[in-house]
């Protein structure tokens, strides 16, 4: 719809005003790829992520968001990795909050793997819980748990103090699949 023409300085008719309001409402932003869109009573904000900043970020130069991108947020208390906010199968992972405050941070002490961990209810074959963990070794799926590799964190253990040298993000969306569970032994 094209809003009605209105000459500057002239009063707007109620029907033209309502048409303009309808046009504005139909063009409201309801989602954003590669960032956060927050609408509160105090106003609206759009945070666009790029590179390794914040949650989400970009994978390479493709402009495609990197789900659950991990970033180094180490401080004087130790080595920490922040996992970008997101949902897995419309479930909020344990330790994440709807407003991402505080953000999900995992403590690491050595080179490790960051996983999303999806536990299934084997009666319904639906996810019963979702969480993230830092593991010192590669994990194998079990008969009830699916592990999805999110990132590998490289720690320089020879340095004093230790520090995170780099983080290699996998940039793929974890998707629950009961078909990936290991068969149960009979």
Secondary structure, DSSP 4 states (H G I P E B T S, - for coil): -PPPP--TTSPPPHHHHHHHHHHHHHT-----TTEEEEEETTEEEEEE--TTSSSS-BSTTS--B-TT-EEE--BTTB-EEEEPP-EETTEEPTT--TT-SSPEEEE-SSSEEEEEEEEEETTTTEEEEEEEEEESS-----SSEEEEEEEEEEEESSSSS-EEEEEEE--------GGGSPPPP-
